[in-house]
Amino acid sequence: MKSLGDWLHSKGLKFGIYSSSGTSTCAGRPGSLNFETQDAQSYADWGIDFLKYDDCGGDGGYSYLDRYSRMSKALNASGRAIFYSMTSGRGNLVRLIGSQNIKRISNSFTNF
């Protein structure tokens, strides 16, 4: 992944990746729940610039705020500035951030 990131950056492009705050992504792939620190450090090591973080795959007993905060803290500790795009189709993001504009932006890109 690092080689891919280096190549993209050499072309002047940014490198983005997708994950979920649950145990799996919306497509059923492994999510980041309980692996936030490991995943965030991998993203930093690979040169990731953008993380789209979804709300799929179950909450593992953690609140929405806890799950998104865990990844936020892990990204901040990774040593790389990574744009963190939190997405939720259930309105949780609006309650967390307190802005209808965030909901409009986060729901602009969807795969369903």
Long-range contacts (C-beta under 8 A, 24 or more apart in sequence): 1-42, 1-46, 2-45, 2-46, 2-47, 4-46, 5-46, 5-47, 5-48, 6-47, 8-47, 9-47, 14-49, 14-50, 15-46, 15-47, 15-48, 15-49, 15-50, 16-48, 16-49, 16-50, 16-51, 16-52, 17-43, 17-46, 17-48, 17-50, 17-51, 17-52, 18-51, 18-52, 18-53, 18-54, 19-51, 19-52, 19-53, 19-54, 20-53, 20-54, 20-55, 20-56, 20-57, 21-53, 21-54, 21-55, 21-56, 21-57, 21-59, 21-64, 21-67, 21-68, 21-70, 21-71, 22-55, 22-56, 22-57, 22-58, 22-59, 22-60, 22-67, 23-57, 23-58, 23-60, 24-56, 24-57, 24-58, 25-54, 25-56, 25-57, 26-54, 26-56, 26-57, 26-111, 31-56, 31-57, 32-71, 33-57, 33-58, 33-59, 33-60, 33-62, 33-67, 34-60, 36-70, 36-71, 36-73, 36-74, 37-74, 37-77, 39-71, 39-74, 40-71, 40-74, 40-75, 40-77, 40-78, 40-82, 41-74, 41-78, 43-75, 43-78, 43-80, 43-82, 44-75, 44-78, 44-79, 44-80, 44-82, 47-80, 48-80, 48-82, 49-82, 49-83, 50-82, 50-83, 50-85, 51-75, 51-82, 51-83, 51-84, 51-85, 52-85, 52-87, 52-109, 53-84, 53-85, 53-86, 53-87, 54-87, 54-88, 55-87, 55-88, 55-89, 55-90, 55-92, 64-88, 64-92, 64-96, 65-96, 68-96
